[in-house]
Amino acid sequence: MAEDSRGKGYRKNLFLLQATSTMMDILCTAYAPIIQVNCRAIFSDSLLAEFINFATFIVRLIFLNYELSMLSDNWSYSIRRVVLPPESPFCFEGWRKSILFLSLQVATCVVGIVTYLLMHDQIINSDKIPSSFHWIINKSAYLLIRESPLLYGAAARAIIYGSLFVFMIAAMLMQMLIEINRGMNHASLATQR
């Protein structure tokens, strides 16, 4: 009996999705950031915070989040290729599929680099911290968020980039549902039930 390679690819993708989700959960739990919204401060007193600064933590968290989005996108794309006929639009194979996901990976790396640079721009020297926030200096890692036009631009780009993933997954799922409903008209009565 021939082995079906589609099931193996699905399991690999699902494993990577679960592993990335677990790594993100472990990182957030071990770092334990505390957000003070009223004074626009984020700090942590965990053991991990003594070794990793806040900018590095944020970049790793964003990278894992985008990686999770990309793996979800890849998962829905692989399911879509099984349901839809090969001549459907955007059913890429081989190098076209590789270029599609490689371009998303490059975009993720660019977002990570820009975020890292933006976080370093946000770091304030301890002598410039207002007197009402001097308590934060005693924490292992902290970040006081200052207003900056760069911050608003980065947030807008992050929202647009995240929305792109959500839109792509929703469009693929809608196309699959339409194709399944269209195919149900030609299925046997037992299958339609």
matplotlib code that plots the C-alpha trace (Angstrom):
import matplotlib.pyplot as plt

x = [0.0, 1.4, 2.0, 0.1, 2.6, -0.1, -0.8, 2.9, 3.1, 0.0, 1.4, 4.8, 3.0, 0.7, 3.7, 5.6, 2.4, 2.1, 5.9, 5.9, 2.8, 4.4, 7.6, 5.7, 3.7, 6.9, 8.7, 5.8, 5.4, 9.1, 9.6, 6.3, 6.0, 3.8, 2.1, 1.3, -1.1, -1.6, 2.2, 3.0, 5.5, 6.3, 8.6, 9.6, 11.3, 11.7, 14.9, 14.9, 14.6, 18.0, 19.6, 17.4, 16.7, 13.2, 13.9, 15.2, 12.1, 9.7, 11.4, 11.4, 7.7, 6.8, 8.8, 7.1, 3.7, 4.4, 5.8, 2.7, 0.6, 2.7, 2.4, -1.3, -1.3, 0.8, -1.5, -4.7, -2.8, -1.9, -5.5, -6.7, -4.5, -6.1, -9.7, -9.3, -8.5, -4.9, -6.0, -7.6, -6.1, -3.2, -2.7, 1.1, 3.4, 7.2, 9.3, 6.2, 5.0, 8.6, 8.8, 5.5, 6.4, 10.0, 8.7, 6.5, 9.5, 11.6, 8.9, 8.7, 12.5, 12.2, 9.4, 11.6, 14.6, 12.5, 10.9, 14.3, 15.5, 12.3, 12.6, 16.2, 14.9, 12.4, 15.0, 15.5, 18.7, 18.0, 19.0, 16.2, 13.4, 10.9, 11.0, 7.6, 8.9, 12.2, 10.7, 11.0, 14.8, 14.9, 13.2, 15.3, 14.0, 11.8, 10.6, 8.9, 7.0, 7.5, 5.3, 7.0, 5.8, 7.9, 5.8, 2.5, 3.9, 5.2, 1.9, 0.0, 2.3, 2.0, -1.8, -1.7, 0.7, -1.3, -4.5, -2.9, -2.4, -6.0, -7.4, -5.3, -6.5, -10.1, -10.1, -8.6, -11.1, -14.0, -12.8, -12.6, -16.1, -17.5, -15.8, -17.1, -20.6, -20.4, -19.2, -21.9, -24.5, -22.9, -22.3, -24.4, -27.3, -25.3, -22.5, -24.8, -26.2]
y = [0.0, 3.4, 5.9, 9.2, 12.1, 14.7, 13.2, 13.4, 17.0, 17.8, 16.2, 18.0, 21.3, 20.6, 19.6, 22.8, 24.8, 23.2, 23.5, 27.2, 27.8, 26.0, 28.0, 31.2, 30.2, 29.1, 32.4, 34.6, 32.5, 32.5, 36.2, 37.2, 40.8, 43.2, 46.0, 49.2, 51.0, 54.2, 55.0, 53.3, 51.0, 47.3, 45.5, 42.1, 40.8, 37.2, 35.2, 35.2, 39.0, 39.3, 37.7, 39.0, 42.7, 43.9, 44.7, 41.2, 39.7, 41.8, 40.9, 37.2, 37.3, 39.1, 36.7, 33.7, 35.3, 35.9, 32.4, 31.1, 33.1, 31.8, 28.2, 28.6, 30.1, 27.2, 24.7, 26.2, 26.5, 22.8, 21.8, 24.1, 22.3, 19.0, 20.3, 22.5, 21.3, 22.0, 24.6, 26.8, 30.3, 30.6, 26.8, 27.0, 24.1, 23.8, 27.0, 29.3, 28.0, 28.3, 31.9, 32.8, 31.5, 32.7, 36.3, 36.1, 34.9, 37.8, 40.2, 38.7, 39.2, 42.9, 43.5, 41.9, 44.1, 47.3, 46.4, 45.8, 49.2, 50.8, 49.2, 50.5, 53.9, 53.7, 52.8, 55.7, 56.3, 56.0, 59.7, 60.8, 58.8, 61.1, 61.0, 59.4, 56.3, 55.8, 52.6, 50.9, 51.1, 48.4, 45.9, 43.4, 44.6, 47.6, 49.7, 53.1, 53.8, 57.4, 58.9, 58.8, 59.1, 56.0, 54.1, 54.9, 54.1, 50.7, 49.9, 50.7, 48.5, 45.7, 45.9, 45.8, 43.0, 40.9, 41.7, 40.3, 36.9, 36.9, 37.9, 35.3, 32.5, 33.6, 33.9, 30.4, 28.9, 30.6, 29.3, 25.8, 26.1, 27.3, 24.4, 21.8, 23.2, 23.1, 19.5, 18.4, 18.9, 16.1, 13.8, 10.8, 11.1, 9.2, 11.8, 14.7, 13.6]
z = [0.0, -1.0, 1.7, 1.5, 1.7, 2.4, 5.8, 6.7, 5.7, 7.7, 10.8, 10.4, 10.1, 13.0, 15.1, 14.3, 15.1, 18.5, 19.2, 18.3, 20.4, 23.4, 23.0, 23.0, 26.1, 28.0, 27.0, 28.3, 31.5, 32.3, 31.6, 33.2, 32.0, 34.0, 32.2, 34.0, 31.6, 33.6, 33.6, 30.2, 31.7, 31.2, 33.7, 34.9, 38.0, 36.8, 36.7, 32.9, 32.9, 34.5, 31.5, 28.6, 28.1, 27.3, 23.6, 23.0, 24.7, 22.7, 19.4, 20.2, 21.3, 18.0, 16.0, 17.6, 17.1, 13.4, 13.0, 14.6, 12.1, 9.2, 10.3, 10.6, 7.1, 5.8, 7.5, 6.0, 2.6, 2.6, 3.5, 0.7, -1.8, -0.9, -1.2, -4.3, -7.8, -9.0, -11.6, -8.9, -8.5, -6.0, -5.7, -6.0, -6.1, -6.0, -6.3, -6.4, -3.0, -1.6, -2.9, -1.3, 2.1, 1.9, 1.1, 4.2, 6.3, 5.0, 5.9, 9.4, 9.8, 8.7, 11.2, 13.9, 13.1, 13.0, 16.3, 17.9, 16.7, 17.9, 21.3, 21.6, 20.7, 23.6, 26.2, 28.6, 30.7, 34.4, 35.0, 32.6, 34.3, 36.0, 39.8, 40.1, 38.2, 40.1, 41.6, 38.2, 38.3, 40.9, 38.5, 36.5, 33.2, 32.4, 29.5, 29.8, 26.6, 25.3, 22.7, 19.3, 15.7, 15.0, 17.6, 15.9, 12.4, 13.7, 15.4, 12.2, 10.1, 12.6, 12.5, 8.7, 8.6, 11.1, 9.3, 6.1, 7.7, 9.1, 5.7, 3.8, 6.1, 6.0, 2.2, 1.9, 4.3, 2.5, -0.9, 0.5, 2.0, -1.3, -3.2, -0.6, -0.9, -4.7, -4.6, -2.2, -5.0, -6.9, -3.9, -3.1, -0.6, 2.1, 1.8, 1.8, 5.2]

ax = plt.figure().add_subplot(projection="3d")
ax.plot(x, y, z, "-o")
ax.set_aspect("equal")
plt.show()
